[in-house]
Structures are given as C-alpha cells and as structure tokens.
Amino acid sequence: MILKQQINKRRLLQTFVALVLISLAATLYFIHSIDLKDLHHRIAAYPGLVVFFLVAILPIFGFSIAIIYLVVGVKFGASWGMAVIALATAAHLLGSHWMAKSFLRKRLEAFIARKKYRLPEIPAGENASVSLMTAIIPGLPYFARNYLLALAGVPLKTYFWICLPVYVIRSFVTVSLAAFSKEFTTKKIIFIVVILLIKLAICAWVIQRLRNKQKRKRARDS
C-alpha cells in the first residue's frame, strides 16, 4: 500500500513536471514563431487605453490569454505590463462572476457541458484550496477556470483574492519572454524557471492535500 502511494506520488510529480516543461516549450515556440518587431509596430499604432480596454474585455469571452500576455509584454514592457495584467485580471474575475450569476448562467452551463468540463467538487471548507488548484493546474482554459469557480458556488471574495495574485504570477513568464525577447540574461532565465518550479510545487501540494482529506473522509464514512 505504501509502495503504491509512493508510485502514485512519483507519477503525479512526473506528470506536473512534464506539463510545466511542455507549457514553457509551447510559450517559447509561440513567441519564436511571431515577428515581435512587426507585432510591436502594429500594437504601437494603438493608444495604450485602447489596448488596455481590449486586454480587460476580450478574455472574458474566451479570447486566448496567452496572446493577451504577449501583447501586454510587447506594448507595456515587463514592469508596467504586470500592473496592466493585475488590473485586467481583476476585470476578468469580476466580469466572469457577473456573467455566471446573471441571465447567461444557463447558457454557460450548457456550453460547459458541451465542452465536457466538470464543475469542481468542493469538499466542505476547501473553497480556498480548490480555488488555488483551479488557478494553478495546467491545461484548463483561462476563461473556463473563472466561470467554473463562479458556477460551482465558490464565493467571489474567496477566489478573487486567491486567483488574482496567482494569475499575475503566472503571466510573468509570457510577459517577460515578450518584453525581454531581445535582451535575455542568465538571471532573467533563472528567475522565470524558479517561478515555474514554485507553481509546480504549490499545485502538487494542494492536490495532495485534497487527496489526503478525501481519503480521511472516506475512512471516517466507512
């Protein structure tokens, strides 16, 4: 039994390491395949407020968050870009919550059912842990994360203050890669890798914590 648990933990760790590496490779390939000079010239033609408005609105309706982070990094740079992402992310969370609780709720539930997403199963007292795991775990589309938390009944104030900093930290990799694409240094690369490793460690810890709690619950029930 102990050996089986150790194997499961090892597989879980290997899976998350692979997902993080794939995510980083995909981001690098995505940025490498785009002419950042041309993108910069195109974006420079638009006022900052117009770009910010689009950045704050489009992801609520399913627009790719990776492209948003890339545009922000090219347009605003790393430092200002993170501030823009923080404000835009707050708009995404609030807008998604409002839509999930409004007349669009039934349509969103039907859409999620068609896409075969599942609402998170939230153990008692684990709203914060589920919010953290949903924000960190790879693979799930950005807009779906926000709608799933709202539709699952997680209080806005709980997942807002958890997801906001997590999303901002997550955005750092893509924003920095776009902003520093011509001036990479070893320190910047190491910092980006450290952020990815921290994300991996937190996600693995949260999932293991929830699994342990479910096991204890099943043991009590039996």
URCOR-V520822 format. One record per pair of residues at least 6 apart in sequence whose C-alpha atoms are under 7 Angstrom apart, sorted by the first residue. I is the first residue (numbers start at 1). GAP is how many residues later the second one is. D is the distance in whole Angstrom. If there is no record, write none. Layout:
i=I gap=GAP d=D
i=I gap=GAP d=D
//
This chain:
i=16 gap=184 d=7
i=19 gap=119 d=7
i=20 gap=176 d=7
i=27 gap=147 d=7
i=31 gap=147 d=7
i=40 gap=34 d=6
i=40 gap=35 d=7
i=43 gap=32 d=6
i=44 gap=31 d=7
i=55 gap=13 d=6
i=55 gap=33 d=6
i=56 gap=32 d=4
i=56 gap=35 d=6
i=56 gap=36 d=6
i=59 gap=6 d=6
i=59 gap=33 d=7
i=59 gap=84 d=6
i=60 gap=32 d=6
i=60 gap=35 d=7
i=60 gap=36 d=6
i=60 gap=83 d=6
i=62 gap=81 d=6
i=65 gap=77 d=7
i=69 gap=102 d=6
i=69 gap=105 d=6
i=69 gap=106 d=5
i=70 gap=104 d=6
i=70 gap=105 d=6
i=70 gap=108 d=6
i=72 gap=9 d=6
i=72 gap=103 d=7
i=73 gap=8 d=6
i=73 gap=102 d=4
i=73 gap=103 d=6
i=73 gap=105 d=5
i=73 gap=106 d=5
i=74 gap=104 d=6
i=74 gap=105 d=5
i=77 gap=102 d=5
i=78 gap=97 d=6
i=78 gap=98 d=6
i=78 gap=101 d=6
i=82 gap=86 d=7
i=85 gap=83 d=6
i=86 gap=82 d=6
i=89 gap=75 d=6
i=90 gap=74 d=7
i=93 gap=53 d=6
i=93 gap=67 d=7
i=96 gap=50 d=6
i=96 gap=51 d=6
i=97 gap=50 d=7
i=97 gap=53 d=6
i=99 gap=6 d=7
i=100 gap=8 d=7
i=100 gap=47 d=6
i=100 gap=50 d=6
i=100 gap=51 d=6
i=119 gap=29 d=6
i=119 gap=33 d=6
i=120 gap=32 d=6
i=122 gap=8 d=7
i=127 gap=27 d=6
i=128 gap=30 d=6
i=128 gap=31 d=7
i=129 gap=77 d=6
i=131 gap=18 d=7
i=131 gap=28 d=5
i=131 gap=31 d=7
i=131 gap=32 d=7
i=132 gap=30 d=6
i=132 gap=31 d=7
i=133 gap=70 d=6
i=133 gap=73 d=6
i=133 gap=74 d=7
i=134 gap=11 d=6
i=135 gap=10 d=7
i=135 gap=28 d=6
i=135 gap=31 d=7
i=135 gap=32 d=7
i=136 gap=63 d=7
i=136 gap=67 d=6
i=137 gap=66 d=6
i=173 gap=19 d=6
//
